[in-house]
Amino acid sequence: MEIQSLKLAYFSPTGTTRSIVQAVARGIQKTSELIDITKPDMRKKQLQTSRNDLLVVAVPVYIGRVLALLIEWLNGIKADKTPVVCIVVYGNRAYDDALLELKNILIKCGCLPIACAAYIGEHSYSSFETPIAESRPDTSDLNHAELFGRKINEKLQYVLSIDQTPEINVPGSYPYRGETKLWAVDFIAINNDCIQCGICAEGCPVDAIDPDNSNLIDKQKCITCCACIKNCPQNARTMKTGLVKDAAMRLNKLYKDRKEPVFYL
């Protein structure tokens, strides 16, 4: 089956999901178009694809599910039997129903899944104090993702028509388990090292930080992705004692054993 273009759509506040998607694209060995839906303005644009495109969609796992913030944009994709690769990235706990949920959403939009995968990225709550899947994806993960891309490419060479592609079975349960509602919580401490450079506000995927005063955070918009903490050049932002820090401590304690990525072809 001949693919004319490769489109990579991903949500990646701290860069982990983006790294994996780019490694998969290297394996596919085709020039790609990046669709970074981390940016709020990009989520206002509808994506249209055809059966001559190959679409790769990669999203982080939130409490075992697809992040609720992304559901509306994903449901708005207009596809015409577009071959799609579904990827979820989780922080070394579990991906539960997220991969099945992503796959089902994309099928309803007119996509036909040809491959699915689950990868591990450093958890949003990971820190020096409570490392959780620290520095992942690492070299081994990225090599695995590149191999996955090569396997996708090989599969496309042998498929004469997208209509002949058998269904991809992935783990998960329906109705989906887990709660998609996020905490509205004041969990970020800001110290005097903050120079109001605006990097945190610029990188916030939900515009929760006031660009004129980065001390002001809209708790209702915040998705606890911790991008502002991880991307601060002054290390001026940390976690306060409370719900999020308690969760980080539990994850650090309970999920130290390394999980490995998997793909389904």
Secondary structure by P-SEA (a helix, b strand, c coil): ccccbbbbbbbbccaaaaaaaaaaaaaaccbbbbbcccccccccbbbbbcccbbbbbbbbbccccccccaaaaaaaccccccbbbbbbbcccccccaaaaaaaaaaaaabbbbcccccccccccccccccccccccccaaaaaaaaaaaaaaaaaaaaccccccccbbbbbbbcccccccccccccccccccccccccccccccccccccccccccccccccccccccccccccccccccccaaaaaaaaaaaccccbbbbbbcc
